[in-house]
Amino acid sequence: MADTAAQPSEEEFRTEALEFLEANARPRPPEKLVFGEGSDEVSVLPERTPDEDAREVAEAKDWAARVFDAGFGWITGPAEYGGRGLPGSYQRLYSALEAKYDTPSQAPRMIGLGMIAPTILAHGTEVAKRAYLRRLWRGDIIACQLFSEPSNGSDLAGVQTRAVRDGDEWVLNGQKVWTSGAQYSDIGEILCRSDPDLPKHKGLSAFLVDMNAPGVEVRPLRQMTGGASFNEVFFTDVRVPADHLLGDVNGGWTVALTTLMNERAAIGGGGAAAGGGATRRLLDLMVHLGATADPLLRQAYADLWIHLQVARWNNERALSKIRAGQLPGPELSIAKLSLTENMRRTAELAAQVLGPRITADSGEWGTYAWSRYLLGVPGMRVAGGTDEVMRNIVAERVLGLPKDAPPRA
Ligand SMILES: Cc1cc2nc3c(=O)[nH]c(=O)nc-3n(C[C@H](O)[C@H](O)[C@H](O)COP(=O)(O)OP(=O)(O)OC[C@H]3O[C@@H](n4cnc5c(N)ncnc54)[C@H](O)[C@@H]3O)c2cc1C
């Protein structure tokens, strides 16, 4: 338990945080988007070479270690695992202060911190909690999510990668796919079939697996935008210690639900804002090309802007539930769905405004660059639960419509 007697007041904490930030980072210059100046990149999925990946990961880790060592790495976490045991309001305070400074992107750590670390905290053995939580939060290691398989994505309970107990270890065999960030991850949370004779939801177990263990092979997948942020991961007789089981034997479905709930919070919760940057760029583009004089395009932009505001308010509803210690349910499915719908609206309007310029690279600044956004949006409509699956959740749990046909046994 955290020593609450030693808890600083929010004002003391603020002073402490500002001292650290002033000494370690430069204030972020005011955002000044000028059409035609700087990078015109507007993409949804990372488009990096392995060298760029390595540089981003190294910078993210270096900053994370400095933040952690100064006491701001895991502000709300339990003290026994490296956290500071402070309330969520301190985390929000620090995040708001840090956002004013120019600090390295933490994107490579997001899956590990947003989804895997909370799952370890909820379901990990004491050995796993002590081995991984502090190192994940300090940026010493990075984690990935090994759920989807070639034949099982939405129907996750059908996973076929096998886990067979062998003394003090489990032996894993099978294939995962679409694993974001596997190329630089140190550990992964993997969902496996541990008992093929039980009904499919009941025969699953989840583990933490060492991505550098013998028998793990990571192969990059090239996406249609040109980058390779996902991978196929093959497991051949990979040995996992028994204390790396998450939850109970054959209790993997409960563990997976914890991860998925956190995934939706991570994608949907910050989602409306993620849609916002591109929308601002789109307006600049429309002004530059004189498209704002067209009443239909103007109307389409206004429609997009209204949908973004609605998404923001819905996200606030989900976030306020999280702040109050409640589990947001369908709000997160609505948040994820609104994010991707707004991305689709943005991409379609950009394509309408640009016409052939979005498909032919004439070298003109800020035009063809939108092709990557357009081609990246379908991936977002699939990642973290597809639009159709989100619609089913909203239909059944919010609108109370009859249940979808049950998945195949
Ligand atoms: C950008 C991106 C990042 C990803 N990162 C990861 C990762 O890090 N780790 C990981 O494990 N996976 C990851 N995935 C995989 C992702 O979770 C799956 O792609 C997703 O769950 C869908 O599964 P699937 O591809 O097998 O499609 P399927 O489930 O086969 O779906 C195919 C189509 O059928 C529809 N459909 C399926 N079931 C229903 C239903 N019940 N009702 C109506 N329609 C239905 C779907 O909406 C979709 O249109 C990522 C995917 C993307 C695109």
The ligand as an SDF file (V2000), in Angstrom:
LIG
                    3D

 53 58  0  0  0  0  0  0  0  0999 V2000
   -4.3610   -1.5340  -37.3910 C   0  0  0  0  0  0  0  0  0  0  0  0
   -4.5420   -2.8770  -36.7630 C   0  0  0  0  0  0  0  0  0  0  0  0
   -3.8130   -3.2290  -35.6190 C   0  0  0  0  0  0  0  0  0  0  0  0
   -3.9970   -4.4770  -35.0290 C   0  0  0  0  0  0  0  0  0  0  0  0
   -3.2230   -4.8190  -33.9580 N   0  0  0  0  0  0  0  0  0  0  0  0
   -3.3990   -6.0330  -33.3680 C   0  0  0  0  0  0  0  0  0  0  0  0
   -2.5750   -6.4320  -32.2790 C   0  0  0  0  0  0  0  0  0  0  0  0
   -1.6620   -5.7180  -31.8630 O   0  0  0  0  0  0  0  0  0  0  0  0
   -2.7930   -7.6470  -31.7300 N   0  0  0  0  0  0  0  0  0  0  0  0
   -3.7820   -8.4880  -32.1660 C   0  0  0  0  0  0  0  0  0  0  0  0
   -3.9500   -9.5610  -31.5780 O   0  0  0  0  0  0  0  0  0  0  0  0
   -4.5630   -8.1470  -33.2310 N   0  0  0  0  0  0  0  0  0  0  0  0
   -4.3780   -6.9440  -33.8270 C   0  0  0  0  0  0  0  0  0  0  0  0
   -5.1580   -6.5850  -34.9120 N   0  0  0  0  0  0  0  0  0  0  0  0
   -6.1360   -7.5240  -35.4210 C   0  0  0  0  0  0  0  0  0  0  0  0
   -7.5860   -7.1380  -35.1180 C   0  0  0  0  0  0  0  0  0  0  0  0
   -7.8780   -7.2890  -33.7490 O   0  0  0  0  0  0  0  0  0  0  0  0
   -8.4790   -8.0290  -35.9860 C   0  0  0  0  0  0  0  0  0  0  0  0
   -8.1790   -7.7350  -37.3220 O   0  0  0  0  0  0  0  0  0  0  0  0
   -9.9400   -7.7740  -35.7120 C   0  0  0  0  0  0  0  0  0  0  0  0
  -10.2840   -8.2700  -34.4550 O   0  0  0  0  0  0  0  0  0  0  0  0
  -10.8400   -8.4050  -36.7850 C   0  0  0  0  0  0  0  0  0  0  0  0
  -10.5330   -9.7310  -36.9480 O   0  0  0  0  0  0  0  0  0  0  0  0
  -10.2700  -10.3570  -38.3990 P   0  0  0  0  0  0  0  0  0  0  0  0
   -9.2240   -9.5320  -39.0790 O   0  0  0  0  0  0  0  0  0  0  0  0
   -9.9910  -11.8160  -38.2120 O   0  0  0  0  0  0  0  0  0  0  0  0
  -11.6100  -10.1580  -39.1920 O   0  0  0  0  0  0  0  0  0  0  0  0
  -12.9170  -11.0580  -39.0820 P   0  0  0  0  0  0  0  0  0  0  0  0
  -13.2720  -11.2590  -37.6530 O   0  0  0  0  0  0  0  0  0  0  0  0
  -12.7290  -12.2800  -39.9150 O   0  0  0  0  0  0  0  0  0  0  0  0
  -13.9900  -10.1180  -39.7170 O   0  0  0  0  0  0  0  0  0  0  0  0
  -14.1800  -10.0320  -41.1390 C   0  0  0  0  0  0  0  0  0  0  0  0
  -15.4090   -9.1700  -41.3890 C   0  0  0  0  0  0  0  0  0  0  0  0
  -16.5620   -9.8170  -40.8160 O   0  0  0  0  0  0  0  0  0  0  0  0
  -17.2300   -8.9180  -39.9340 C   0  0  0  0  0  0  0  0  0  0  0  0
  -17.7800   -9.6630  -38.7810 N   0  0  0  0  0  0  0  0  0  0  0  0
  -17.1250  -10.5650  -38.0130 C   0  0  0  0  0  0  0  0  0  0  0  0
  -17.9340  -11.0230  -37.0330 N   0  0  0  0  0  0  0  0  0  0  0  0
  -19.1220  -10.3740  -37.1660 C   0  0  0  0  0  0  0  0  0  0  0  0
  -20.3590  -10.4050  -36.4590 C   0  0  0  0  0  0  0  0  0  0  0  0
  -20.5380  -11.1870  -35.3890 N   0  0  0  0  0  0  0  0  0  0  0  0
  -21.3520   -9.5940  -36.9070 N   0  0  0  0  0  0  0  0  0  0  0  0
  -21.1860   -8.7820  -37.9840 C   0  0  0  0  0  0  0  0  0  0  0  0
  -20.0360   -8.7320  -38.7030 N   0  0  0  0  0  0  0  0  0  0  0  0
  -19.0210   -9.5130  -38.3000 C   0  0  0  0  0  0  0  0  0  0  0  0
  -16.1670   -7.9570  -39.4660 C   0  0  0  0  0  0  0  0  0  0  0  0
  -16.7320   -6.7320  -39.0410 O   0  0  0  0  0  0  0  0  0  0  0  0
  -15.3190   -7.7900  -40.7300 C   0  0  0  0  0  0  0  0  0  0  0  0
  -15.8880   -6.8410  -41.5800 O   0  0  0  0  0  0  0  0  0  0  0  0
   -4.9520   -5.3690  -35.5420 C   0  0  0  0  0  0  0  0  0  0  0  0
   -5.6830   -5.0250  -36.6950 C   0  0  0  0  0  0  0  0  0  0  0  0
   -5.4730   -3.8060  -37.3050 C   0  0  0  0  0  0  0  0  0  0  0  0
   -6.2360   -3.4950  -38.5460 C   0  0  0  0  0  0  0  0  0  0  0  0
  1  2  1  0
  2  3  1  0
  2 52  2  0
  3  4  2  0
  4  5  1  0
  4 50  1  0
  5  6  2  0
  6  7  1  0
  6 13  1  0
  7  8  2  0
  7  9  1  0
  9 10  1  0
 10 11  2  0
 10 12  1  0
 12 13  2  0
 13 14  1  0
 14 15  1  0
 14 50  1  0
 15 16  1  0
 16 17  1  0
 16 18  1  0
 18 19  1  0
 18 20  1  0
 20 21  1  0
 20 22  1  0
 22 23  1  0
 23 24  1  0
 24 25  2  0
 24 26  1  0
 24 27  1  0
 27 28  1  0
 28 29  2  0
 28 30  1  0
 28 31  1  0
 31 32  1  0
 32 33  1  0
 33 34  1  0
 33 48  1  0
 34 35  1  0
 35 36  1  0
 35 46  1  0
 36 37  1  0
 36 45  1  0
 37 38  2  0
 38 39  1  0
 39 40  1  0
 39 45  2  0
 40 41  1  0
 40 42  2  0
 42 43  1  0
 43 44  2  0
 44 45  1  0
 46 47  1  0
 46 48  1  0
 48 49  1  0
 50 51  2  0
 51 52  1  0
 52 53  1  0
M  END
$$$$
